[in-house]
């Protein structure tokens, strides 16, 4: 049965420790968004906030069936019932009562009402992608809400096989801790575009502080993000640093500071891209400088020992060698989609 074999691609790899680290936050009511994570003390930029291994993992076809926007699971009643029962059976067989309770405490914005939730709806609402074809359900991290101006960065720790949250800026006590459910490119959309993406992908209308701006403040925010989107495309299409100029890199950095609190994953993407443009242009000093900036931003977002931070340190040390190659290139062929998940 193809459907049964696909459902078997849903796994529960976690054994005893449901939460590797719980930082300085509590979960409490945050108004219209329901429950969320609140800082219990001041948190410094780059500080570890939480890390968690997945309760459920969806791979290959299972990930497609569960999360693709055009999946039959949202339209075929028999298929929905079959998958729903399989998920419920798996939870009962593989998870402790405490883990099951943590799962059912999560929101279902897609199919469920306040008292009637579905396992499929909870997974579709809360699961996070952590690889090109894998997604995971993290009950504790699932308590962190989305913000279009996030103060927390989320990343996947390859070595520890955990989702990791770090403070992307200094955070005051009593502040809600939020990361972005959207990619950096989608964060650069206007408020209306971001709301549409979140509604389609996660089943809720964003009510973060940025999306609640009105009048001139909203126009200013939308304008800044549209400018970011435009410049991002310019950088993506460029072959050499002269195609964009260092002025564009500085402008994007300033826009990120003003509009997104200097969001470190976005800064890492910016300076990583600028590094390769400098390499293609045979400008070793520029390449070293951009690589150093990318290292700093990535260390804040993912930690000083993350695979991406270490890789950027290596590239920084090899900048002169890379610039001297016969065919310096902007392509990151050896990096396996280095910034693909940002």
SULZICOR-V605109 format. One record per pair of residues at least 24 apart in sequence whose ideal C-beta (glycine too) atoms are under 10 Angstrom apart, sorted by the first residue. I is the first residue (numbers start at 0). J is the second residue. If there is no record, write none. Layout:
i=I j=J
i=I j=J
//
This chain:
i=1 j=60
i=2 j=60
i=2 j=64
i=2 j=77
i=2 j=78
i=2 j=81
i=2 j=82
i=2 j=85
i=3 j=81
i=3 j=85
i=4 j=60
i=4 j=61
i=5 j=58
i=5 j=59
i=5 j=60
i=5 j=61
i=5 j=62
i=5 j=63
i=5 j=64
i=5 j=65
i=5 j=82
i=5 j=85
i=6 j=60
i=6 j=61
i=6 j=64
i=6 j=65
i=6 j=81
i=6 j=82
i=6 j=84
i=6 j=85
i=6 j=86
i=6 j=88
i=6 j=89
i=7 j=58
i=7 j=60
i=7 j=61
i=7 j=85
i=7 j=89
i=8 j=56
i=8 j=57
i=8 j=58
i=8 j=59
i=8 j=60
i=8 j=61
i=8 j=62
i=8 j=63
i=8 j=64
i=8 j=65
i=8 j=132
i=8 j=133
i=9 j=55
i=9 j=56
i=9 j=57
i=9 j=58
i=9 j=59
i=9 j=61
i=9 j=62
i=9 j=64
i=9 j=65
i=9 j=82
i=9 j=85
i=9 j=86
i=9 j=89
i=9 j=122
i=9 j=136
i=10 j=53
i=10 j=55
i=10 j=56
i=10 j=57
i=10 j=58
i=10 j=61
i=10 j=89
i=10 j=93
i=10 j=133
i=10 j=135
i=11 j=53
i=11 j=54
i=11 j=55
i=11 j=56
i=11 j=89
i=11 j=90
i=11 j=92
i=11 j=93
i=11 j=94
i=11 j=98
i=11 j=136
i=12 j=52
i=12 j=53
i=12 j=54
i=12 j=55
i=12 j=56
i=12 j=93
i=12 j=135
i=12 j=160
i=13 j=51
i=13 j=52
i=13 j=53
i=13 j=54
i=13 j=55
i=13 j=56
i=13 j=93
i=13 j=94
i=13 j=95
i=13 j=98
i=13 j=135
i=13 j=137
i=13 j=138
i=13 j=160
i=13 j=161
i=14 j=52
i=14 j=93
i=14 j=95
i=15 j=95
i=16 j=51
i=16 j=52
i=17 j=51
i=17 j=52
i=17 j=54
i=17 j=94
i=17 j=95
i=17 j=97
i=17 j=98
i=17 j=101
i=17 j=137
i=17 j=138
i=17 j=139
i=18 j=49
i=18 j=50
i=18 j=51
i=18 j=52
i=18 j=101
i=18 j=137
i=18 j=138
i=18 j=139
i=18 j=140
i=18 j=161
i=19 j=47
i=19 j=49
i=19 j=50
i=19 j=51
i=19 j=52
i=19 j=139
i=19 j=156
i=19 j=159
i=19 j=160
i=19 j=161
i=19 j=162
i=19 j=163
i=20 j=47
i=20 j=48
i=20 j=49
i=20 j=50
i=20 j=51
i=20 j=139
i=20 j=159
i=20 j=161
i=20 j=163
i=20 j=164
i=21 j=48
i=21 j=49
i=21 j=50
i=21 j=51
i=21 j=139
i=22 j=46
i=22 j=47
i=22 j=48
i=22 j=49
i=22 j=50
i=22 j=164
i=22 j=165
i=22 j=166
i=22 j=176
i=23 j=47
i=23 j=48
i=23 j=49
i=23 j=166
i=23 j=170
i=23 j=172
i=23 j=176
i=24 j=48
i=24 j=49
i=24 j=139
i=24 j=142
i=24 j=143
i=24 j=151
i=24 j=164
i=24 j=170
i=24 j=174
i=24 j=175
i=24 j=176
i=25 j=142
i=26 j=104
i=26 j=139
i=26 j=142
i=26 j=143
i=27 j=142
i=27 j=175
i=29 j=144
i=29 j=175
i=29 j=177
i=29 j=206
i=30 j=175
i=30 j=206
i=31 j=203
i=31 j=204
i=31 j=206
i=32 j=106
i=32 j=144
i=32 j=145
i=32 j=146
i=32 j=175
i=32 j=177
i=32 j=203
i=32 j=205
i=32 j=206
i=32 j=207
i=33 j=105
i=33 j=106
i=33 j=108
i=33 j=113
i=33 j=142
i=33 j=144
i=33 j=203
i=34 j=104
i=34 j=105
i=34 j=106
i=34 j=142
i=34 j=144
i=35 j=142
i=35 j=143
i=35 j=144
i=35 j=145
i=35 j=146
i=35 j=175
i=35 j=176
i=35 j=177
i=36 j=139
i=36 j=140
i=36 j=142
i=36 j=143
i=36 j=144
i=36 j=151
i=36 j=164
i=36 j=174
i=36 j=175
i=36 j=176
i=36 j=177
i=36 j=178
i=37 j=172
i=37 j=173
i=37 j=174
i=37 j=175
i=37 j=176
i=38 j=150
i=38 j=151
i=38 j=166
i=38 j=170
i=38 j=171
i=38 j=172
i=38 j=173
i=38 j=174
i=38 j=175
i=38 j=176
i=39 j=172
i=39 j=173
i=40 j=170
i=40 j=171
i=40 j=172
i=40 j=173
i=41 j=166
i=41 j=169
i=41 j=170
i=41 j=171
i=41 j=172
i=41 j=173
i=41 j=174
i=42 j=150
i=42 j=151
i=42 j=165
i=42 j=166
i=42 j=168
i=42 j=169
i=42 j=170
i=42 j=171
i=42 j=172
i=42 j=174
i=42 j=176
i=43 j=166
i=43 j=168
i=43 j=169
i=43 j=170
i=44 j=150
i=44 j=152
i=44 j=165
i=44 j=166
i=44 j=167
i=44 j=168
i=44 j=169
i=44 j=170
i=44 j=260
i=44 j=261
i=44 j=263
i=44 j=299
i=44 j=300
i=45 j=152
i=45 j=165
i=45 j=166
i=45 j=167
i=45 j=168
i=45 j=169
i=45 j=263
i=45 j=295
i=45 j=298
i=45 j=299
i=45 j=300
i=45 j=301
i=45 j=302
i=45 j=303
i=46 j=164
i=46 j=165
i=46 j=166
i=46 j=169
i=46 j=170
i=46 j=299
i=47 j=163
i=47 j=164
i=47 j=165
i=47 j=166
i=47 j=302
i=48 j=140
i=48 j=143
i=48 j=150
i=48 j=151
i=48 j=152
i=48 j=153
i=48 j=163
i=48 j=164
i=48 j=165
i=48 j=166
i=48 j=167
i=48 j=170
i=48 j=176
i=48 j=178
i=49 j=137
i=49 j=139
i=49 j=140
i=49 j=142
i=49 j=143
i=49 j=151
i=49 j=153
i=49 j=161
i=49 j=162
i=49 j=163
i=49 j=164
i=49 j=165
i=49 j=176
i=50 j=137
i=50 j=139
i=50 j=140
i=50 j=154
i=50 j=156
i=50 j=159
i=50 j=161
i=50 j=162
i=50 j=163
i=50 j=164
i=50 j=165
i=50 j=302
i=51 j=135
i=51 j=137
i=51 j=138
i=51 j=139
i=51 j=140
i=51 j=141
i=51 j=161
i=51 j=162
i=51 j=163
i=51 j=164
i=52 j=135
i=52 j=137
i=52 j=156
i=52 j=159
i=52 j=160
i=52 j=161
i=52 j=162
i=53 j=126
i=53 j=127
i=53 j=129
i=53 j=133
i=53 j=134
i=53 j=135
i=53 j=136
i=53 j=137
i=53 j=138
i=53 j=140
i=53 j=155
i=53 j=160
i=53 j=161
i=53 j=162
i=54 j=90
i=54 j=93
i=54 j=94
i=54 j=98
i=54 j=99
i=54 j=101
i=54 j=102
i=54 j=122
i=54 j=126
i=54 j=135
i=54 j=136
i=54 j=137
i=54 j=138
i=54 j=139
i=54 j=141
i=55 j=86
i=55 j=89
i=55 j=90
i=55 j=93
i=55 j=94
i=55 j=98
i=55 j=102
i=55 j=118
i=55 j=121
i=55 j=122
i=55 j=126
i=55 j=134
i=55 j=135
i=55 j=136
i=55 j=137
i=55 j=138
i=56 j=126
i=56 j=129
i=56 j=130
i=56 j=133
i=56 j=134
i=56 j=135
i=56 j=136
i=56 j=160
i=57 j=122
i=57 j=126
i=57 j=128
i=57 j=132
i=57 j=133
i=57 j=134
i=57 j=135
i=57 j=136
i=58 j=130
i=58 j=132
i=58 j=133
i=58 j=134
i=58 j=135
i=59 j=132
i=59 j=133
i=60 j=132
i=61 j=132
i=61 j=133
i=61 j=134
i=62 j=126
i=62 j=128
i=62 j=130
i=62 j=131
i=62 j=132
i=62 j=133
i=62 j=134
i=62 j=135
i=63 j=132
i=64 j=119
i=65 j=119
i=65 j=122
i=65 j=123
i=65 j=126
i=65 j=134
i=65 j=136
i=66 j=122
i=66 j=123
i=66 j=126
i=66 j=128
i=66 j=134
i=66 j=200
i=68 j=199
i=68 j=200
i=70 j=123
i=72 j=119
i=72 j=123
i=73 j=109
i=73 j=110
i=73 j=119
i=73 j=120
i=73 j=123
i=79 j=110
i=79 j=117
i=79 j=119
i=80 j=119
i=82 j=117
i=82 j=118
i=82 j=119
i=82 j=122
i=83 j=110
i=83 j=117
i=83 j=118
i=83 j=119
i=83 j=120
i=84 j=118
i=85 j=118
i=85 j=119
i=86 j=117
i=86 j=118
i=86 j=119
i=86 j=121
i=86 j=122
i=86 j=136
i=87 j=117
i=87 j=118
i=87 j=119
i=88 j=118
i=89 j=118
i=90 j=118
i=90 j=136
i=94 j=138
i=97 j=138
i=98 j=138
i=99 j=138
i=100 j=138
i=101 j=137
i=101 j=138
i=101 j=139
i=101 j=141
i=101 j=142
i=102 j=136
i=102 j=138
i=102 j=141
i=103 j=138
i=104 j=138
i=104 j=141
i=104 j=142
i=105 j=136
i=105 j=137
i=105 j=138
i=105 j=139
i=105 j=141
i=105 j=142
i=106 j=141
i=106 j=142
i=106 j=144
i=106 j=201
i=106 j=202
i=106 j=203
i=107 j=202
i=108 j=197
i=108 j=198
i=108 j=201
i=108 j=202
i=108 j=203
i=108 j=204
i=109 j=201
i=109 j=202
i=109 j=203
i=110 j=202
i=111 j=202
i=120 j=202
i=123 j=200
i=123 j=201
i=123 j=202
i=124 j=200
i=124 j=201
i=124 j=202
i=124 j=203
i=125 j=180
i=125 j=201
i=126 j=201
i=127 j=153
i=127 j=155
i=127 j=162
i=127 j=178
i=127 j=180
i=128 j=155
i=128 j=180
i=128 j=182
i=128 j=340
i=129 j=153
i=129 j=154
i=129 j=155
i=129 j=156
i=129 j=157
i=129 j=160
i=129 j=161
i=129 j=162
i=129 j=340
i=130 j=155
i=130 j=157
i=130 j=339
i=130 j=340
i=131 j=335
i=131 j=336
i=131 j=339
i=131 j=340
i=135 j=160
i=135 j=161
i=135 j=162
i=137 j=161
i=137 j=162
i=137 j=164
i=139 j=164
i=140 j=164
i=140 j=178
i=142 j=176
i=143 j=175
i=143 j=176
i=143 j=177
i=143 j=178
i=143 j=180
i=144 j=175
i=144 j=176
i=144 j=177
i=144 j=178
i=144 j=180
i=144 j=203
i=144 j=205
i=144 j=206
i=144 j=207
i=145 j=177
i=145 j=178
i=145 j=179
i=145 j=180
i=145 j=181
i=145 j=193
i=145 j=197
i=145 j=201
i=145 j=203
i=145 j=205
i=145 j=206
i=145 j=207
i=145 j=210
i=146 j=175
i=146 j=176
i=146 j=177
i=146 j=178
i=146 j=179
i=146 j=180
i=146 j=181
i=146 j=186
i=146 j=205
i=146 j=206
i=146 j=207
i=146 j=208
i=146 j=209
i=146 j=210
i=147 j=177
i=147 j=179
i=147 j=180
i=147 j=181
i=147 j=185
i=147 j=186
i=147 j=187
i=147 j=188
i=147 j=190
i=147 j=193
i=147 j=194
i=147 j=197
i=147 j=205
i=147 j=207
i=147 j=208
i=147 j=209
i=147 j=210
i=147 j=212
i=147 j=220
i=147 j=224
i=147 j=258
i=147 j=259
i=148 j=177
i=148 j=179
i=148 j=186
i=148 j=207
i=148 j=208
i=148 j=209
i=148 j=210
i=148 j=220
i=148 j=258
i=148 j=259
i=148 j=260
i=148 j=262
i=149 j=176
i=149 j=177
i=149 j=178
i=149 j=179
i=149 j=180
i=149 j=181
i=149 j=186
i=149 j=207
i=149 j=209
i=149 j=259
i=149 j=260
i=149 j=262
i=149 j=263
i=149 j=264
i=149 j=265
i=150 j=174
i=150 j=175
i=150 j=176
i=150 j=177
i=150 j=178
i=150 j=260
i=150 j=262
i=151 j=175
i=151 j=176
i=151 j=177
i=151 j=178
i=151 j=179
i=151 j=300
i=152 j=178
i=152 j=179
i=152 j=262
i=152 j=263
i=152 j=264
i=152 j=265
i=152 j=267
i=152 j=296
i=152 j=297
i=152 j=299
i=152 j=300
i=152 j=301
i=152 j=302
i=152 j=341
i=153 j=178
i=153 j=179
i=153 j=180
i=153 j=264
i=153 j=300
i=153 j=301
i=153 j=340
i=154 j=178
i=154 j=263
i=154 j=264
i=154 j=297
i=154 j=300
i=154 j=301
i=154 j=302
i=154 j=305
i=154 j=306
i=154 j=307
i=154 j=340
i=154 j=341
i=155 j=301
i=155 j=305
i=155 j=306
i=155 j=307
i=155 j=340
i=156 j=301
i=156 j=302
i=156 j=304
i=156 j=305
i=156 j=306
i=157 j=305
i=157 j=306
i=157 j=307
i=158 j=304
i=158 j=305
i=158 j=306
i=163 j=300
i=163 j=301
i=163 j=302
i=163 j=305
i=165 j=263
i=165 j=298
i=165 j=299
i=165 j=300
i=165 j=301
i=165 j=302
i=165 j=305
i=166 j=263
i=166 j=299
i=166 j=300
i=167 j=259
i=167 j=260
i=167 j=261
i=167 j=262
i=167 j=263
i=167 j=264
i=167 j=265
i=167 j=266
i=167 j=296
i=167 j=299
i=167 j=300
i=168 j=259
i=168 j=260
i=168 j=261
i=168 j=262
i=168 j=263
i=168 j=299
i=169 j=260
i=170 j=260
i=175 j=207
i=175 j=208
i=177 j=207
i=177 j=208
i=178 j=264
i=179 j=207
i=179 j=259
i=179 j=262
i=179 j=264
i=179 j=265
i=180 j=205
i=181 j=205
i=182 j=264
i=182 j=268
i=182 j=339
i=182 j=340
i=182 j=341
i=183 j=227
i=183 j=231
i=183 j=255
i=183 j=259
i=183 j=262
i=183 j=264
i=183 j=265
i=183 j=266
i=183 j=267
i=183 j=268
i=183 j=269
i=183 j=338
i=183 j=341
i=184 j=227
i=184 j=228
i=184 j=231
i=184 j=232
i=184 j=235
i=184 j=265
i=184 j=268
i=184 j=341
i=185 j=228
i=186 j=224
i=186 j=227
i=186 j=228
i=186 j=258
i=186 j=259
i=186 j=262
i=186 j=264
i=186 j=265
i=187 j=223
i=187 j=224
i=187 j=225
i=187 j=226
i=187 j=227
i=187 j=228
i=187 j=229
i=187 j=230
i=187 j=231
i=187 j=232
i=187 j=254
i=187 j=255
i=187 j=258
i=187 j=259
i=187 j=265
i=188 j=221
i=188 j=224
i=188 j=225
i=188 j=227
i=188 j=228
i=189 j=217
i=189 j=218
i=189 j=220
i=189 j=221
i=189 j=222
i=189 j=224
i=189 j=225
i=189 j=228
i=190 j=217
i=190 j=218
i=190 j=220
i=190 j=221
i=190 j=224
i=191 j=217
i=191 j=221
i=192 j=221
i=192 j=224
i=192 j=225
i=192 j=228
i=193 j=221
i=193 j=224
i=209 j=258
i=209 j=259
i=219 j=257
i=219 j=258
i=220 j=257
i=220 j=258
i=221 j=258
i=222 j=258
i=223 j=253
i=223 j=254
i=223 j=255
i=223 j=257
i=223 j=258
i=223 j=259
i=224 j=254
i=224 j=258
i=224 j=259
i=226 j=250
i=226 j=251
i=226 j=254
i=226 j=258
i=227 j=251
i=227 j=254
i=227 j=255
i=227 j=258
i=227 j=259
i=227 j=265
i=227 j=269
i=230 j=254
i=230 j=269
i=231 j=265
i=231 j=268
i=231 j=269
i=231 j=272
i=234 j=268
i=234 j=269
i=234 j=272
i=234 j=273
i=234 j=276
i=234 j=329
i=235 j=272
i=235 j=329
i=237 j=272
i=237 j=273
i=237 j=275
i=237 j=276
i=237 j=279
i=237 j=280
i=237 j=329
i=238 j=275
i=238 j=276
i=238 j=279
i=238 j=280
i=238 j=328
i=238 j=329
i=238 j=330
i=239 j=276
i=239 j=277
i=239 j=278
i=239 j=279
i=239 j=280
i=239 j=281
i=239 j=282
i=239 j=327
i=239 j=329
i=240 j=273
i=240 j=274
i=240 j=275
i=240 j=276
i=240 j=277
i=240 j=278
i=240 j=279
i=240 j=280
i=240 j=281
i=240 j=282
i=240 j=285
i=240 j=286
i=240 j=289
i=240 j=329
i=241 j=276
i=241 j=279
i=241 j=280
i=241 j=282
i=242 j=276
i=242 j=279
i=242 j=280
i=242 j=329
i=243 j=272
i=243 j=273
i=243 j=276
i=245 j=273
i=245 j=276
i=245 j=277
i=245 j=282
i=245 j=285
i=245 j=288
i=245 j=289
i=247 j=273
i=248 j=272
i=248 j=273
i=248 j=276
i=248 j=277
i=248 j=285
i=248 j=289
i=248 j=292
i=252 j=292
i=252 j=296
i=255 j=296
i=261 j=296
i=261 j=299
i=262 j=296
i=262 j=299
i=262 j=300
i=263 j=295
i=263 j=296
i=263 j=297
i=263 j=298
i=263 j=299
i=263 j=300
i=263 j=301
i=264 j=296
i=264 j=297
i=264 j=299
i=264 j=300
i=264 j=301
i=264 j=307
i=264 j=338
i=264 j=340
i=264 j=341
i=265 j=296
i=265 j=300
i=265 j=341
i=266 j=292
i=266 j=293
i=266 j=295
i=266 j=296
i=266 j=297
i=266 j=299
i=266 j=300
i=267 j=292
i=267 j=293
i=267 j=294
i=267 j=295
i=267 j=296
i=267 j=297
i=267 j=298
i=267 j=299
i=267 j=300
i=267 j=301
i=267 j=307
i=267 j=308
i=267 j=311
i=267 j=337
i=267 j=338
i=267 j=341
i=268 j=293
i=268 j=296
i=268 j=297
i=268 j=300
i=268 j=337
i=268 j=338
i=268 j=341
i=269 j=293
i=269 j=296
i=269 j=338
i=270 j=294
i=270 j=295
i=270 j=296
i=270 j=297
i=270 j=311
i=271 j=296
i=271 j=297
i=271 j=307
i=271 j=310
i=271 j=311
i=271 j=314
i=271 j=331
i=271 j=334
i=271 j=337
i=271 j=338
i=271 j=341
i=272 j=329
i=272 j=331
i=272 j=337
i=272 j=338
i=274 j=311
i=274 j=314
i=274 j=315
i=274 j=318
i=274 j=321
i=274 j=329
i=274 j=331
i=275 j=314
i=275 j=321
i=275 j=327
i=275 j=328
i=275 j=329
i=275 j=330
i=275 j=331
i=275 j=334
i=275 j=337
i=276 j=329
i=277 j=318
i=277 j=321
i=277 j=322
i=277 j=327
i=277 j=329
i=278 j=314
i=278 j=317
i=278 j=318
i=278 j=319
i=278 j=320
i=278 j=321
i=278 j=322
i=278 j=323
i=278 j=324
i=278 j=327
i=278 j=328
i=278 j=329
i=278 j=331
i=279 j=321
i=279 j=322
i=279 j=326
i=279 j=327
i=279 j=328
i=279 j=329
i=279 j=330
i=280 j=322
i=280 j=327
i=280 j=329
i=281 j=319
i=281 j=321
i=281 j=322
i=281 j=323
i=281 j=324
i=281 j=327
i=282 j=318
i=282 j=322
i=282 j=327
i=283 j=318
i=283 j=319
i=283 j=320
i=283 j=321
i=283 j=322
i=283 j=323
i=284 j=318
i=284 j=319
i=284 j=322
i=285 j=318
i=285 j=322
i=286 j=314
i=286 j=315
i=286 j=317
i=286 j=318
i=286 j=319
i=286 j=321
i=286 j=322
i=286 j=327
i=287 j=314
i=287 j=315
i=287 j=316
i=287 j=317
i=287 j=318
i=287 j=319
i=287 j=322
i=288 j=315
i=288 j=318
i=289 j=314
i=289 j=315
i=289 j=318
i=290 j=314
i=290 j=315
i=290 j=316
i=290 j=317
i=290 j=318
i=290 j=321
i=291 j=315
i=291 j=318
i=293 j=338
i=297 j=338
i=297 j=341
i=300 j=341
i=301 j=341
i=307 j=334
i=307 j=337
i=307 j=338
i=307 j=340
i=307 j=341
i=310 j=334
i=310 j=335
i=310 j=337
i=311 j=337
//
